[in-house]
Amino acid sequence: MCNNAEFNGNPDSLFFNDGKRRIDFILVYEDESKSASEKKGSVMRRKVSQKTSRPLPLLSDEDVIAKEPEFFTAPFRKDQLKCFFVKDKEQFFTPAMRSRMAYYILSRAPYEVRGNVKKFGFNKLLDGGVYKAAYPLHDCRFNVKSKEPSCPNERFLLFNEWAHPKSFYKMQPLDLIRKYFGEKIGIYFAWLGFYTVMLTLAAAVGLCCFIYGYTTRESSTWSKEVCDPQIGGEIIMCPQCDKICPYWRLNSTCESSKRLCIFDNYGTLVFAIFMSVWVTLFLEFWKRYQAKLEHDWDTVEFLQQEEQPRPEYEAKCIYERVNPVTQETEKVPYTACGKCMRVSCGIGTVLFWVLLIIASVVGVIVYRLAMFITFSSNLHSHLNNRKELEPFKEYVTPQMATSITASFISLIIIMILNNVYEKVAILITDFELPRTKTEYENSLTLKMFLFQFVNYYSSCFYIAFFKGKVVGYPGEPVYWLGTFRNEECDPGGCLTELTTQLSIIMTGKAIWNNIQEVLLPWLKNLMFRHCTQVSSEKVIPRWEQDYQLQPMGKLGLFYEYLEMVIQFGFVTLFVASFPLAPLLALFNNLCEIRVDAWKYTTQSRRAVPEKAQDIGAWQPILQGVAILAVATNAAIIAFTSDMIPRLVYYWAFSISPYSGGSEHTMAGYINSSLSVFNISHFSEMKRPNEEITPYWFNNITTCRYRDFRHPPGHPNQYDFSIYYWHVIAAKLAFMIVLEHIVYFTKFILSYMIPDVPEALKEQIKRERYLTQVILHETNIQHFKELMKPIADNLQSEIEEPELDLKV
């Protein structure tokens, strides 16, 4: 037990006052014998020391960050100590290893025994408030080098060469990150860096597609027709809601049609196909890079050799079973029936919350339907009555206003449900009681991602694949719940609304996450230092300095991975509607790497170093998203954009198949894409009110609407025309052909790119062989040393009778 009175005045010391025993772990508690005023700034620390220690064996200067030496490695065994290279027995294990061993011991140390019930593990004491905190020490201050001659100053190096803004252009020092924080954090930053590098290519191609769309928006034939006063200005469109929506001219959506041209063009099709190939290359090359890291960081066989059961699992092992591998009796915390019951409860709870999200999405849809009516009746009159808003009249439509407000409401609902479901998911996973920490994290990851997938993407799926698809026609519209008329797309198309939704959610999410990761930790640390400081103290020990930092969350890197994988979904699933998504993700990730580095090195207590072989359950999740992305992008191009109807018109309807002409053209597409409705067929409940009828609406008997239906007077009036069935057939054919081509390409690339490079496979086999040879020869030598005294005794017993015989 050590308090502030035992502090020797050296703020950089990592040792007890004897200067020999290293401090490996800190347990913090309050001295209940002191008054409240004394407790402020007088928090006790229990310092834990391991008896053994060893440090093992960027593009930063090697004079600054030395390159780690390479050794043949094997799991440590004390009885084979002679097999290992021990230069200094006191430094055989690195500080990270010592902290991990101390954590392992403390998490299994018993603190209460009552009959057959044994309570152990300091985590329960932390949860109960017995201890206030538990953490390993940083080796120095992040901005000042330690004066201790034996201190490696790794935190200082990481801040200057990695987390400092001046080092934004440098590659990450992954070996030093892994050495200081452990393999688990190291592999996260390796994955994030690799993902960011791969995004540069996707961002460049997406930017080129955006520039192409922006520069050609004025030359689009169908956009020109919309804006032409002689074409779009003469086309009268039907009201988009009952009673309170007026007739309107098509050219009033001129700006919307130009915006649509930026994203709905042939460049987007090429980019969607490119992204399907890009995501395959990203995943395959990441597997190869990950295999190299596993080899370099000695985690190839970590899961099979080293990972231990969780203490929470061991504490509840009361049933016996025969291990199917060893055929020996072992303790387990539940029977087969009990495990099935736990898993079933977990699945049921997750499904309930998914349905709750879907219910919230339905609520947002109802809001959209109700607000569209409100905006339709009030928005234009409000804009007309205020001269300062006149410039926005052409840009702000009822559909756009509804879409933007609904997007912000969706974002708020997403954030609220996230915070609630997080606690539910943790409770479910704790109840399931997974055996190892890897199994625990994988189970929690799948639950959280399923929830987040529905939470973040449901509104985008609605806009992309459901909105404006089943709306009927002006005389017989489709109603939700028998009250709200089904929502139609913006005059510029649903693709524009999908782009708006994506940009708002991606930008809003990025801003909120950065506030959480930068501003909140900084403010919390500032307030904590103000509340706990002791005015008489000018110099505080290393463990006090670290106590004033933010604790690492129980879920560690989970939220960092989740944030990036959700972003990966936005970049891949809906990229056909928003080619700038990879560019936004690239900018965000360049900041994210340095922000996370700054947070870990300056604002957070040192995490308990953990080993990890790979990125865990996130790998199959990424693969699933990549497979789904092919289908979603093909469906967006086929069913959300107007590309297929335009192609059908160009190749099949722009010239008569019976005429001698052969010139295909897009001229006349707008007229062919709009059906005719006789306004006398409006019922009294649907006919627009007289007071909102425009002044120019005189002696007009028909209006137009977006669909492919027979005109009034046709034997099958208002039924779908042959044009409609041509378009549907072309959409289905396009989607099926594109999917098969892309999936086949992905399969070929996956087959041609092995997960582990052949050279690395051979190197791993060679090192395993040499390691076995070394261990075998060492065991033989050790056996000879043990047998030598016995052999000498036998030899002497044989020689003695011969001497007697000679005498």
N, C-alpha and C positions, 0 to 999 in steps of 0.2 A: 504494500500500500504506500502510495507516495502522493503528497499534496504539494502546494506551491512553496511551502517552507523548505522542501528538499531541493528546490531548483538551484542549480549551481551558478546561475547567471549567464550561461552560454545559450543563446536562443537557437543555435544551429545544431546542438548536440542531439544525437540519435541514440545515446547510450545512457545507462544508469550512471550514478555518480562515481562508480568504481572505474568507469571508462572501458570496461571489458565486455559486459553483458549488453547486447544490443536490444533496443526496445522494438518489438515486432508487432505488437497489437495494443490498442488502447481501449479500455472499458471505462465509461464515464458514469458516475453516480453522484447524488447529492448527499452531503453529510447532514443527516436528520438532527444531529445534536446542536447545529448552529441555528441562529435566528434567521429570519427572512432577509434582513439587511446583510448579514454575513454571507448568506448563500449566494447573493448576487456577486458573480465573478469569482466565487470560491467553490467551484465544482471539483470534486475529487476525481482523480484519474487512477485507474489500476493499469499498470504497464506489464504486459506479458512478454516474456522472452523465451525464445527457443534456444536449446542448448547447442544445436548444430547450425552451421551456416555455410553457404556456398554461392558465389555468383558464377554461372556457366561461362561457356563461351557466349550516304543515304541519299535525293542527290545533293546532300550537304557535304561540305568539305570534310574529308576524313581526318583532318587535323582537329576538327571541332567535334564530330561524332565518329568515334573510332569504329572500324568495321569489326563485327563480332567474329571471333575464331570459330572454326568448324571442327566438330568432333564426331566420332561414331558414338551413338547413344543407345542406352538400354534402360529399362525401368530399374530404379535404384533398389538394391538389397544390401542390408548391412553385412550379411555374411559373405558378400562378394565385394567387399570394399576394396580389396586389392586389384580388382578388375578395372577400377575407375581411376582416372587421372586426378589426383588430389595434390594440387600445388600448395594450398593453404587450407588446413582443416577447418579453421574458423570462418572461411569464406567459401566453403564448398557449395553451399546453397545460396542463391541470390536472395536479396531482401523480398522479392515478390514470392519466391518459393517459401520462404520462412513465414511470411504472412498467411499464405494459403494453408500451410501446415498448422499454424496457430489457430486459424479459423476452423479447421477441421476438428481439432481437439476441443475447442471451446463449444462447438455446436453439438458435441456428444458428451460433454462433461455433466455428470449427474449432480443435481442440487437438492433433490428431495426424494426420499424413499418411504412409502407407506404401504406396508404389506407387500402385495404383488405389483403394486403400481410404482413405477420408477419415472420420475420427471427429470429430464435432462435437456441441455441445450440452452445457450444464452439468448437465443432468439426469442424464446418465450418470456424471458426476463426483460428483454427489450420491449416486447409488446405490452407487458404488464407495467412498465414504467419503473421497474427496479433499477435497471440501467438506463441512462439517458442516451447513450450513443456507444457505438463500437466501430473502430476503424483502424487500419494500418496508417503509418505516418508517411507523409511526403518526405523526401530526403533533404529538401532545402526550400527556401522561399523561391517563388517563380521568377522574381525580377532581380534577385541579389544572390550572388554566389555564396555558398557556405564557406566559412573560414576553417572548417574541419578538414585536415589534410586527407583523410580517408574517404570523404564524401565524393561520390561521382558527379553530383550536381545534375542528375538526369532531368529533374523537373525544370531547372533553369535552361538546359539545352533544348528541351521540348518546347518551352515557351518561345525562345528566341528563334529556333529553326523551323517551328511548325505552327504555333498558335499566334504569333505576332503578325499584325497586318503587313509588315514589311516583307514577310516571307510568303506572301500569297502565291507567288509564282513558282515556288520550290516544290519539288516532289516530296511526298510525306516520308519521314524517316520511320518506316514501318517496323524495322527490327528494334529500334529503340522504343517505339510505342509498345510493341509486344513485350519487351524486356521489363518496362516500367509498369505497365497496366495489366499485362497478361495477354494470353493468346486470344481470348474472347473479344476484348476491345480492339486488339490489333487486327483481327480478321474483319471486324465491322468497318474499320477505316480503310482497310484494303479493298473491301467490296465497294464502299462508297466512292473511293477514288477511281476504281476501275469503271464503275457505272458512269461517273462524271466524264471520264476520258472518252468513253464510247458515245456519250451524248453529244460530243462536239460534232461528230459526223452527221448524226441525225438532225441536230440544230442547224447545221450549214445547209443541208438539203431542204429542210422545212422552210428556212428563210428564203432560199431561192424560189421555192414554190409560191411563197407569199408575195415576193416581189413580182413574179410572173403574173399572178392574179391581179395585183394592184396596178401594174402597168397596162394590162389588157382589159381592164374593166370598162373603159370608155369605148373600146372597139367591139364589144360584144353585140352581135346583131339583135339578140332578143332583148338585151338591156336597152339598146337604142329604140326598139319598138315601144317598150314601156314608157320611155321618156319622151317619145315623139308626140307633140300635140295633135298631129293628124292621125295618129294610131292610138297610143295609150290615152291621149286626151279625149278621144271620141268613144272610148269603151267605158260604159257605165257598169259598175260592179254592184252586185246585190248586197244588202245589209248583212252584217255578220252576227247580228243578234236580233231578237224579237222586239218590235215596237219602238225602241229608243235608239236604234242604230240607223244612220241615214244611208242613202245611196252615195257612192263616191266614184271618182274618176280613177282609172288605173294609173295614170301618170303621177298621181299623188304619192305613189310608192317608188318614184324614180330613184331616190337615194338608197332606199332599201335594196332595190334590184342591183344597183352598182356595188353595194357592200357584199351582196350575195356572190357576185362575180369574182370577188377576191378569193373566196374559199370554194366555190362550186365551179371547178374547171378541170380540164384534163390533167393539169399538173398535180391536182390533189389525188387523182387516181394513181398516178405514177408514184406519188409519195406514200400512199397507203400500202402499195405493193412493196416499196422499198423498206418501209418500217417493219413489215412482216418478215422480211429477210434479215433486217438489222437485229430484231429481237432474238432471232435464232442464233446469229453470230455472237451476240452479247452473252447469251447463256452458255454457249459451247466454249467460247474462249475464256469465260469466267471459270468454268469447271477446270480447264487446263491450268489457269493461274492459281486456282485454289489448291489443286494437286501439288503444285510447286511449293506453295506456302506450307502445306501439310508436311512436306518433306523437309523443308528448311527449318521449320519450327518444331519438328519431332512430334507431330500429333497424328501420324498415319494410323497408328493402332491405339489411339487414346481411349476410345469408347470401350474397346474389348479388354484393355489391360488395366486402366486406372480408375475409371469413374465408379464412385461408391454410391450406395443408396442414400437417399435424403434422410436426415435425422428424424423428420416428421413421419417418414415411412417406417423407420426402424422402431420408433416409439410405440407403434400400434400393432406390431407383429405378435399376435396372440394365437394364430392358427398354424397348424402344421400341414405340410404337404411334401410330396416326394419330388425333388428337382428332376425334370425330365432329362437333363443333360448329365448331371453327376450321379443320379439315382440315390442321392442322399436326402435325409430329412432336413427341411429348412422351415423357418418361421415366415409367415406372410400375414398381412393385416386383415385379409378378408377371404371368404370362400369364393368359389366360382360364381355362385348365385349372388353373393353380396357385391361382387365386382360388376356383374351384369346390371344389378339394380342401381349402382352408382352411375354407371355410364348412361343408362336409360334416363335417369333423372337429369343428367347433364344435357343430353340431347333434347329432352322435352323443354327445359328452360331456355336453351338457345333458340329453339323454334318459336317459343312464345315471344321472345324479344324480337326476332325477325319479323313476326307478324305485327308486333307493335310498331316497328319502323314502317312497314307497309301501310299500316293505318295512318301514320303521320303523313306519308306521301299522299294518300287519298285526301287527307285534310288539306294539304297544300293545293291539290288539284281543285278541290271545291272552292278554296280561296281564289284560285286563278279564274274559275268560271264566274264567281260572284263579282270579283273586282273588274273583270273585263267588261261586264255590263255597266259598272259604275264609271269606268274610264271612258267607255264609248259614249255615255250620255253627257259627261261633264268636261272631258279633257279638251276637246276641240274648242268649245265655247270659252273655257278658261284661257287657253292660249290666244284666242282671237281678241279677248277683252284686255289683254295686257301686252302693250307694244314691246316691252323689253324681252318678252318671250317669243316674239314673232319669228326670229331666226331659227328657233328650234321646232317650229311647226312641222316642217317637212321630215324631221328626224324622229320626233316623239309620236309614235302611234299607240293606240290603246293596247295592241298586242305587245309592243316593246315595253311599255310602262308596266304592264302586268307581269311580263317575263322577268324584268329586273327586280321588282319588289318581291316576287315569289322566290327568286334566286337568293336574295338576302335572308328571307324567312327560312328557306331550306338550310342555309348555312348556320343560322342560329339554332335551329332544331338539331342539326347534326352535332354541334358542339355540346349541347345540353345532354343529348342521349349518349354521347361518348362518355361523359363523366359518370353517368349513372351506370351504364352497362359495364364499365371497367370493374367496378366493385362486384357486380354480379358474376362476371366471368371468373374473377379471382376466387370467389366463394365456391363456385361450381368446381373449379379445378382442384381446390383444396379438398373438397368433398370426395372427388375421384381418387385422390391419394396416389399419384404416380410414383414409381419407384425411385428414379434418378432425377436429377435436376434437368437433364436434357429432355427426358420424357415429360416433365412438368412444363417446361417452356414450350415444347412442341404442342402439347395439348392446349395450353393457354393461347398460343399463337393462332391455331386453327379456329378457336372460338372467336377470338377478337377479330381476326381478319374476315370471317364470315359475316359478322355483325357490321364491321366497317365497310365491307363491300356493298352490302345492301344500303347502309346508311349514306355513303358518299355517292354511289353510282345510280341509285334508284331514280332520282329526279332526271338524270341524264338519259337513262334508258326510256323513261316516259316520254321525254321530248323527242328522242330519236326514233322510237319505234311505235308509239301509241298516239301521240298528239296529232290531230288533224287527219287520222287515218279512217275513222268511222264517224263521219259528220252528217251523212245524208245529203240532201240538197235543199235549197231555200224553202220549197213548199213543204217538205217533210224532213225537218232536221232531227237528229238523234239527241235525246236528253239523258243526263245523268240523274239518277234517283227520281226521274219523272219531273224534275224541276229545272235543273240547270242545263242549258243547251251546250252540247259538246263543243269543246274548244277547237277552233280552226287555227291553222298556222298563221304566222305573220305574213303580210302580203309579200315579203321577201323570201318566204319559205321557212320551214322549221329548222333548216341548217343554220340559219343566222341565230335563232334562239338557242340552239345547242351550243354554238360558239360563245354566246353571251354567258350561258350557264357555266360552261367550263372555265372561262376566263375569270368570272367572279369567284367561283369556288376555289380554283387554284391559287389566285392572288390572295383572297381572304385567308385561306388556310396557311399560306406561307407567312403572311404578316403576323397572324395570331401565334403561330409556332415560334417565330423569331422573338416575339414579345415574351413568350413563356420561357424561352431558352436563354435570353440575354438580359432583359430588363428585370424580370422577377427574381432570378438568383442574385443579381447584383443588389437589388433593393433589400432582399431578405438578409443578405450578409451584412449590409450596411446597418440595418436595424438591429440585427443580433449583436454586432460589435458594440453598438451604442448601449444596448440594454445590459450586456454582461461585462463590460470593461470595468476594471478597478483603477480608480484615478491615481493611486499611489504607485502603480506599476508602470514603468516605462518599457521594460524589456520582459517579454513573456516567452515561456519555453515553446518548443516545437509543437508539443501536443496541444497547448492552449491555442496556438495559431491555427492549427487544423480544426479544432473544435468550433471555431468561429466560422467555418465554411459550411456550405450546404451538404447534407448527407446524400449519398447515392440512393436512388430509389430501390425498392425491393425487386422491381422488375428489370433493373439495370438498363440494358440496351433495347429492351422490347419496343419502347416508343420511338426510338431512333429508327429502328428497322421499319416499324409500322408506317411512320411518316413517309419514308422513302418508297415503300412498296405501294402505298396508296397513290403517291405521285407517279410511280411506274405505270399504274393502271390508267391514270389520266393520259399519260404520254402515249400509251399503246392502244387502249380500247377505243378511244374516240378521236384518234389523230386525223382521221379522214375529214373531220369537220373543223379542225383547228391545227394547221401545220406549224403554228408558232409554239405549241405546247412543249416540244423538246427544247426550244430556245429558252423559254421561261424556266423550265426545269434545270437547264444548265446554269443559268444565272443563280438560281436558288441554291443549287448544290455547291457552287464555288464559294458561296457565303456559308453554307451549312457546314462544310468541312472545317473551316476556320472558326466558326462559332462554336461547334462542338469541341474543337481542340482547346479553344479559349476557356470554355466552361469546365472541361475536365482538368485543365492545368492550373486555373486560377480561382475558380469559384466553388469547386467541389472538393470534398474530402477524397482522399485516395481510395479508389475502389479496391475491394478484395480481389486480387488477381485470380482469374479463372482460366482453365484450359478449355479449348473448344477445337473440334476437328474441322468444322465447316459452319455455314450460316444456318444450319438446322432446318426447321420446317419451312423457312422462307424460300428455300430452293424449289421444292415442288409447287409452292404457291406461285412463284414467278413463272414456272413452266406452265401452270394452269392458266394464268393470265395471258401468257403469250399465245396459247392455243385458242383461247376465247377471243383474243384480239383480231384474229383472222376473220372469224365469223361476224363480229360486230362491225368492223370496218367495211367488209363486203356488203353487209346489210345497210349500213349508212349510205354508201354510194348508190346502192340499188333502190332503196325505199325512202330515204330521207332527202337525198339530193334530187335535182331535176336532170341529172346527166343522162339516165337511161331514156326518159321520155324524149329528150332532145335528140338522142341518137336514133331512136325509132322514127321520129319525124323526119330527120335528115335522110335516112336511108330508105324509108318505106313510104312516106307520105308527102315529101317535099316536091316530088314530081309524079305525074301519073304513070302507072306501069303500062298504060296503053298508048301513051304519046311517044313521039319519036325523039323527044328531048332526053338528054342524059346529064343535065346539070343539076346536081344536088345543092340545096341551099337551106339556110336557116330562116330566110325571110318568110314571114307568115306563121312562125311557130307560136307566137303569143296568141294569135287568133284561134289557132287549132287547139290550144291547150285550155281554152275557156269554153264552157258549155253555156247554153242560152236558157233563160227562164222567163216565162210570161208572168209579168207582175200581177195580172188579174187572177192568177192562181194562188195568190197569197190569201190565207184565211184572215179573218178580222183580228185574231189573236196574234198574228205574226206580221201583219202589214205595218210598215213604219208610220209613225204619227205624222200628221200633216204639218205640224209646227216645226219639225226638224227636216222636212223635205227641202233640199237645196233649191235656190232660185232658178238655177239653170235646168232643173228637171221638169221639162214641159213636153207634153205630147210624146212621151217615151213609153213604149209598151213592154219592153224587155230589158233584162239586166243579165250580167254574165257572172259566172262563178267558176272556181278551179275544180274541174273534173272532166271526165270523158263520158258524157251521157248524150242520148238522143235529144234533139230539140223538141219544143212543143209542136203538136200537130203530127208528129211521127207516130206510126202505129204503136211503137213501143216507147212513147215519150218518157223521158227522164230515166229510162233504163240504161245500163252501161252499153256503150257502143263498141264496135269491133276494135276501135283504136285502143280502148281500155284493155281489152284482152290481149292485144298485141303487146302493150306496155307491160302487163303483168307477166306474160310469158317471157319477155325479154329480161325483166328484172330477175325472175327465178333462174333463168338460164345463165345470166351473168354471175349471179351469186354462186351457183353450183360450180361453174367452170372456174371462176376465180379462186374459190376455196380449194378445189382439188389441185389446181396448179401450184398455189402457195404451199399447201400442206405437203405436196410431193417434193417441192423445192426444200422445205424445211427438213423433211425426212432425209433427203440426199445429203444436205449439209451436216445434219447430225451424224450421219453414218461416216462421212468423209473426215470429220474432225473428231478424233478420239478424245475421251475425257482426260486421259493422262498421256502426255507425250511419250513416245517409245523410248527416247533417250533417258527420260526420267524413270520409266519402268525398269530399265536395265540398271540404272544407278541404284535404285532402291533395292533390287535383288542383290547387286554386288555388295552393298553396305550390310544388308542382312546376313549375307554369307560370311563376310569378314568379321562381323560382330559375333556370330556363332562360333567361328574359328577361334577368335580371341578368348571368348568365354570358355570354350572347350579346352584350349591349351592351358588356360589359367587354372581350371579345375583339375586337370591332370597334374600340373605342377604342384598345386596345393595338396593333392592326394599323395604325391611322391614325398612331400615334406612330412605329411602325417605318418606315412609308412616307413620312413627312413629309420627312426629309433627302433621300430619293431624288427626291421630287416637286420639292423646292426646287432640286436640281441640274439636273433636266430643264428647269425653268422658266428658270434662269439661262442654260443652253445655248441656249435658243430666243431669249432676248432679246439676246444678244451679236451675232449676225449682223445684226440689225436696226439696232443702233448703228453697225456698220461701214458699212451701206448709207447711213445718213443722213449720215455724214461724207463 
